[in-house]
């Protein structure tokens, strides 16, 4: 009986440990009402934000694909890939049937960006292509602290694909 109690206590301890996020994990924010543009770091100017929002809505209406832009101040030590994947899944970017979503994530304070692509669009936007989009259309602007232009250009390059 004592072994069973000890085993149950151990299982409960492990479950509690895994149930609560560690202090180093960045919280996933809720999407804004506009959904397609979530500028939590406040680096996208109003004109670019409106243009991205309009183009994203038109793309969704024409194809059902969703391209969502998110900026954050910091990932709080969480790996970029993990944060992007969790945000992509929690927000349900793209349709469940086609898995045709794209997330453009920029962590300004960490100086990192990622384009997360749903399985349904990986043929059109493989990792190599999304890397080149960042290298050519986004990062040169980020180096000049012009995040708005870099995000707009990266978004347009993704949409053209």
N, C-alpha and C positions, 0 to 999 in steps of 0.2 A: 504494500500500500504506500509506503514511504517513497519507493522508487517512482510510482505513478505520480504522486504529488510533486516530486522533484522534476519529473519530465514535463508535467503540465505547467509548472512555474517557469521552466526554461522556455517552453514554446510560447507562453504568454509574453515573456520578456523579449524574445526575438520578434514577435509580432508587433509589440509596441515600438520597438526600436526601428523597425522597417516602416511603420505607419506614419511616422512624423518626419517631415523633411529636416535635413541637417541645417544648421545655422548658415552654412555657406551657400545654400541654394538660392538663386534669384527667384523671386516670385513671378509667376506668369500673370501679366496684367489682363484685364478684361478688354475686349476690343471696343473701340469708340463706336458711336452710332453710325459713322460713315463707313466703318468696317475696312474699307480698302486702303485707307491712309490713317496710320496710328503713330503720330509724331510725338511720342512721350518725351523725347530729348529736345523738342522744340528747335529743330534745325532746318525744317523745310519751310520755305516762304509760302505765303498764301496763294500766289499765282501758280506755283508748281504743285502745291497740294490740290488745288481745284482741278488742274489739268490732269493729274494722275487719277483723281477720284472719277472724273468724267470718263476718261479712257478705260478705266477698270470696269465701270458700270456697263459701258458699251461693249466691251469684250465679253463680259458675262452674259449679256443679253444675246449676243451673236453666237457664242460658242459654249456657254455654261462654264468655261474655265474662269478661275479666279486668280488674280495676281494681287497680293496684299503686301503693303509696305509697312514696316514697323521700325521705329528708331527707339532706342533706350539709352539711358545715360551709362549704365554699367550692367554687366552680367553677374556681378558680385562673386567672381571667382569660378562660376560655373562654366564648363566647356561650351564654346560657341555651338558646336554641332548638337550637343544635348539640349541646350536651351531652344535652338531653332526647331528641333524635332518635336519637343514638348509643346511649344507654342503652336506649331503647325497642326498637331493632333488635337489639342484642347480647343482650338478655335474652329476646327473642322473646315479648313481651307480647301476649296474644291468640292465637287460633288462626290458623295460616297460611291456612286455607281461607276464613275469614270476616274476618280482619284486625280483630278485635273487641276490641282491647285499649285500655286507658286508663292513662296514667301521670300521677300527681300528684307533681310534683317540687318540693321546697322547698329552696332554698339559704339557710340561716339567716344565715351571715356576709355574704352578698351582698345579703340582703333582697330576694330574687327568688323567684317561683314560676311554674310553668307546668303546664298540663294538656295533655298530648300525647295525641291521639286517633288511633286507627287508622282507615284509610279506611272500613272497614265500619261505623263508628259516627259518621262525620262528619255524616250526615243528622240524627241524634238529638242530637249534641253539636257543633254548629258552633262556630267560634272565638268568635263573639259570645256564645254561651251559656256557654262555658267562662270567658270573661272576666268575665261577670256573676256566675258562681258564685264566682270568686275575689274579686271586688269586694264581694259581699254576705256570703258565708259564711266567707271565710278572712281576708282582709286586715284587717278590723276587729280580729280577735283577734291577728293577728300584730303589729299596732301596739301592743298591750298586752303583747307578749312571751308570749302564750298560744298557742304554736304547736300544742299538743296539741288544744285546742278548735277552732282554725281548720282544722286538717287533718281532724279527725273530721267537722266540719260540711260541709266541702267534699267529702269522700268520700261522705257520705250524700246530698248534693245530686246528685252525679254518678250514684250508684247509682239514685236515684229517677227519673232521666231514662231 
